[in-house]
């Protein structure tokens, strides 16, 4: 009797087509998560585009002296831009900013669903990206604005990163299902 019981435990349960269905669901779930990550990249690009518009405004009204991407190129990557024709440099700089925004959107999409679905996850993420630049990247690169006290400038830059976060997180109710 023990021998029969041992065989039952060791043998796989009857398939009834369920294994194929489970595998198909698993593949669809993986494909869905890849799609969500790619969608995050698109959201990040669009969010960076919106930031560009907001930055244009804040620079023109005098709230921001020099946007970080411009400062970064001017102070640390000038040689890279020499290879780009002058009339195309602004477009290349903008495309680089959008690419950086896309990367940030991809990273946000990789966060656990339980975090991403929190109402303020996106804006907090956007501000965290900004703080990472202000407190980490800018000082590490020795950018001049990292050493200046510039409260109005920093508030304006924090605001455009809040905008970025709102867009990256799609502050709308998603279907649950």
C-alpha positions in Angstrom: 0.0 0.0 0.0 2.8 2.4 0.8 4.3 1.7 -2.6 1.1 2.7 -4.3 0.9 5.9 -2.2 4.5 6.8 -3.0 3.8 6.4 -6.8 0.7 8.7 -6.5 2.8 11.4 -4.8 5.6 11.1 -7.2 3.5 11.1 -10.4 2.4 14.4 -11.8 -1.3 15.3 -11.6 -3.4 14.8 -14.7 -2.8 17.6 -17.2 -6.3 18.1 -18.6 -4.8 20.8 -20.8 -4.2 23.1 -17.8 -0.4 23.1 -18.0 -0.6 24.7 -21.5 -3.1 27.2 -20.3 -0.9 28.1 -17.3 2.1 28.5 -19.6 0.1 30.7 -21.9 -1.1 32.9 -19.0 2.5 33.1 -17.7 3.7 34.2 -21.2 0.9 36.8 -21.5 1.7 38.1 -18.0 5.4 38.4 -18.9 4.5 40.1 -22.2 2.2 42.4 -20.3 5.0 43.4 -17.9 7.3 44.1 -20.9 4.6 46.1 -22.4 4.1 48.1 -19.2 7.9 48.8 -19.0 7.9 50.0 -22.6 4.8 52.1 -21.9 6.8 53.5 -18.9 9.5 54.6 -21.4 6.9 56.3 -23.6 5.4 58.1 -20.5 8.9 59.1 -19.4 9.6 60.6 -22.9 6.3 62.5 -22.9 7.0 63.7 -19.3 10.4 65.0 -20.3 8.8 66.8 -23.3 6.4 68.5 -20.9 9.3 69.4 -18.6 11.0 71.0 -21.6 8.0 73.2 -22.2 7.8 74.2 -18.5 11.5 74.9 -18.5 11.3 77.2 -21.5 8.7 79.2 -19.6 10.7 79.3 -16.3 13.8 80.4 -18.1 12.0 83.1 -20.1 10.4 84.6 -17.0 13.7 84.5 -15.1 13.0 81.8 -12.6 15.7 79.5 -13.9 19.1 80.9 -15.0 20.4 77.8 -16.8 18.6 74.4 -17.2 20.6 71.5 -15.9 21.0 69.8 -19.3 22.5 73.0 -20.7 24.7 73.5 -17.7 25.9 69.9 -17.9 26.9 70.2 -21.6 28.4 73.7 -21.2 30.5 72.7 -18.2 31.3 69.1 -18.7 30.4 67.8 -22.2 31.4 70.7 -24.4 33.7 68.4 -26.5 30.9 66.0 -27.3 28.8 68.8 -28.7 31.6 70.1 -31.0 30.9 67.1 -33.2 27.3 68.3 -33.7 26.6 71.2 -36.1 25.8 74.4 -34.2 22.2 74.6 -35.6 21.5 71.1 -34.4 22.9 71.3 -30.9 19.7 72.4 -29.2 17.8 69.5 -30.9 20.5 67.0 -29.8 20.5 68.3 -26.2 16.7 68.1 -26.2 16.7 64.5 -27.6 19.2 63.5 -24.9 16.9 65.0 -22.2 14.0 63.1 -23.6 16.1 59.9 -23.7 17.0 60.5 -20.0 13.3 61.0 -19.3 12.5 57.7 -21.1 15.0 55.9 -19.0 13.4 57.3 -15.8 10.0 56.2 -17.1 11.4 52.7 -17.6 12.8 52.6 -14.1 9.5 53.8 -12.6 7.6 51.1 -14.6 9.9 48.5 -13.0 8.8 49.5 -9.5 6.4 47.1 -7.8 2.7 47.7 -8.7 1.8 48.3 -5.1 4.2 51.3 -5.0 3.4 52.7 -8.5 -0.3 52.7 -7.8 0.1 55.0 -4.8 -1.4 58.4 -5.6 1.8 60.3 -4.9 4.3 57.7 -6.1 5.0 59.5 -9.4 5.5 63.0 -8.0 7.7 61.7 -5.2 9.7 59.8 -7.8 10.0 62.9 -9.9 11.3 64.9 -7.0 13.7 62.0 -6.0 15.1 62.1 -9.6 15.7 65.9 -9.2 17.2 65.4 -5.7 19.5 62.7 -7.1 20.8 65.3 -9.6 21.0 68.2 -7.2 22.6 66.3 -4.3 24.5 63.6 -6.2 25.3 64.2 -9.9 25.8 68.0 -9.9 28.2 68.0 -7.0 30.1 64.9 -8.3 30.6 66.6 -11.7 31.5 69.9 -10.0 28.7 71.8 -11.7 28.7 75.5 -10.6 25.0 75.5 -9.7 25.7 72.8 -7.1 27.6 75.4 -5.1 25.2 78.3 -5.4 22.3 79.1 -3.2 19.5 79.6 -5.6 16.1 78.9 -3.9 13.8 80.3 -6.7 15.7 78.3 -9.3 15.5 75.1 -7.2 11.8 75.5 -6.5 11.1 75.9 -10.3 13.2 72.8 -11.1 11.5 70.8 -8.3 8.1 71.9 -9.8 9.0 70.6 -13.3 10.1 67.3 -11.8 6.8 67.1 -10.0 5.2 67.5 -13.4 7.4 64.8 -14.7 6.3 62.5 -11.9 2.6 63.2 -12.5 2.9 62.3 -16.1 5.1 59.2 -15.6 2.7 57.8 -13.1 -0.4 58.6 -15.2 -2.5 60.1 -12.4 -5.6 58.4 -13.5 -7.5 55.5 -12.3 -6.4 52.3 -14.1 -8.8 49.5 -14.7 -8.4 46.8 -12.1 -8.7 43.4 -13.7 
